[in-house]
């Protein structure tokens, strides 16, 4: 269904560009209705991504939902990701200046079930912007043995405290947090393990000028490795494909030096739209890697992507990685 939603988003943007050239009716407030678009056969709790206008535009877009019930929504720049928990017909309106558009979304009586594949996996019900004492459900998918699940937690500072309720029947654990920062939750079935890094509050000690957001639906990461510190540090710069509020927005990321994983949980964004939108970015690195081949993992949102890194005795880093998906690495060889 993800591909369908991408097509819908592209079509809506194209429709907007065409409609601007036509005469259009006005609503009671004097704003010009550019178009109405029907989006049918959406399942309950299925995320739908809508884009109004050009990603390069810095014009403020206001989104409204009617009726404003049974819905969850996250808005970033000129994009919204919305889902509905009950059957019905909902109108999502995007208004920018003196123009607006409407999307009529019909929800059918079928529950949306994400595809977790057949491999061991870990997902969190929420990754960023977690409130104090808000329950977050961490679910394991396809464990080898449910009875051997072990949960561990690490925190970025001593001010973060947590409680855990383990649900062995449903292969999950429910955590609540207090404090402000990062928490790393690891699940293992004795053979496989994965982790998710979640952000409590803004993830920073000073949060007045910061906000956090999930990655936009359909976003991808471009990773660019390089070598610094006379070959002792492998540095990895990350950039989103989609544009967020400001060109200075940062990806919320975490990595330990010796386990060759990087967690990308979401985006730390400016709460207001800047003059120029841009991709979110960050830089991570690994120091003093040992010669040889190492497992390498990228946790991008709620998914894990794996490959390998080989360091030769002559200081050449070579990635074994399948490009063409949601996380791409280029170049694959650096020194």
C-alpha positions, 0 to 999 in steps of 0.5 A: 500500500505504501507505493499507492500512497506515494502515487496519490501524493504525487498526483495531488501535487500535480493536480495542484499545479494544473489547477492553479492555471484554471479559474476556480470557485471561492468559499465563503471566506473568499479563499480560492478552492483549487481542487477536491480529490477523493481518496477511497478504500483506505483501511482503519489506522492506515497512514496516508501522506498528503503534500500541498504545493512544492516542497521548495516553497516556504509558504505556511500550510494550515491543515484541518480535519473534519470531522475532527474525531478518530484521527491522528495527524502529524504535520511537517512543512507542507506535508501531513501524515494522517490516519483514522481509527473508525469507518467514515468519510473525512475531509482534510483541508490544506489552506495556504494564503488565499487558496485551499484544497480538499481531500475526501478520504473514505475509510473502509471497515478493514484493519490496517496490518503492517507487513513485518516480514518473516525475520526477527524484528522490533518495533516501537509504538512511538519513537520521538516526542514521548511524553512523561509517563506515556506508555510506549509498546515495544513489540517483537516480531517472529522470535525464535522462542517467545519464552527466551525474550530478554529486554534491556534498557540504556539511557543517555543520562541519569535523569531518565527513569523508566518502568517496564511491564513485560508481556510474554504472551504477546512478545512485547514490553511496555515502558514508561519514562520520565526525564528528557533524553534518549532511551535505548531498548534492546530485545533478544530471543537468545539468537537474534537481537534488535534495538530501538532508540526513543526520544523522551521530550525533545531529547535535549536539556533545553527544549524551548526552541526545539520540536521532534517529529517522525520521519515523513512517510516515504522518506529515505536516507542517503548515507555518505561515508568518509575517513578522517583522523588519519584513517582512524575514524569512519565518518557517516553523514546522513541526509533525508530525501524529503525536506523538513521545516528548515535547512538546519533541521537535524536527524535524531541519531545515536550510535555506540562506537563499538557495535557498528549500528546507527539509530535514526529515530526522527527529526529535531525540527524548528517549530516554525517554517523558515525561509528555506526548507531543506533536508535533515542531516547528521553525522555519526562515526566509528573510531579505531575499527579493527581490521576485518569484516564487521556486521553493520546495521542501520535502524531507520525509524521502525525498520532495521537494514543490515550489511557489512563493513570490511576494513583492510590492513591498508586502511580501505573501508568497504561496505557490503550493502544493497542500495535501491531501498530506503537506506542507500550508501555511496560511495561503498569504498572509502579510504 
